[in-house]
Amino acid sequence: MPFAQLLFATGADAYRVEQSVIRRLRAEGHAVFLDDAQMPIGGYKETFDARSVSVQRLLALAEAER
């Protein structure tokens, strides 16, 4: 079950917001949390430590990029 869900008109819109949020967090120094062995299907580059990046922060960043 997701913590939250944001609806977008297109997949391209969702991807643009996702990439903006990831760039912002990386620029702030948040490193990749999991490695490719822990996520063999992919997506590890989009992971963050939940102890330092809260769901509320992610939602706020995503909403600001909409």
N, C-alpha and C positions, 0 to 999 in steps of 0.2 A: 504494500500500500504506500503510495507516495505521500510525502509530507505536504506537498502543495502541487498545484498544477496551473500552468499558465497556458492559455490558448493563443495560438497565432494563426493568422490567415493562411500562411504558407509555410512550408518547410524551410524555404530560404530565409524567411523572417526569423524563424526560431534559430536557425544556424547562425545568422548574423549576430543575434543577441548573445547566444552561447559563446561565440568567439570573442566578442567584446568583453564579456564578463571574465573569461579565462585570461585574456591579455591584461586586463586590469589587475586581477589577483596575482598573476605572475610578476607584473611590474612592482607590486607591493612586496614581493619576496616570498610568496607562497609557492612552495615547491610541489612537484608531483608527489602524491602520497603513496600510491600503490605502484608496483612495477609490472612489466609485461607478463612475467611468470604468474603473478597473482590474478591477472585478468587476461587469460589466453585468447579470448575472443576479440579483444581490443577495448579501447576506451580508457586505458590507464592514464593517458596524458591529460584527461579531463578530471582527474581525481584531486581532492584536497583533504587535508586533515580536518575533520568536523570539530575538533577541539579548538581550532583557530579560525575556522570559517563557518559561521552558523547558517542555518537554513534561512533565518530572517535576513541576514546580510546578503545571501545569494539572491533572495527574492527582491530585495531593495535594489540591488545592482541591475538585475534583469528588468525590473519595472522602469528604472531610470533610462535604460537603453531602448525601450519600446518606442 
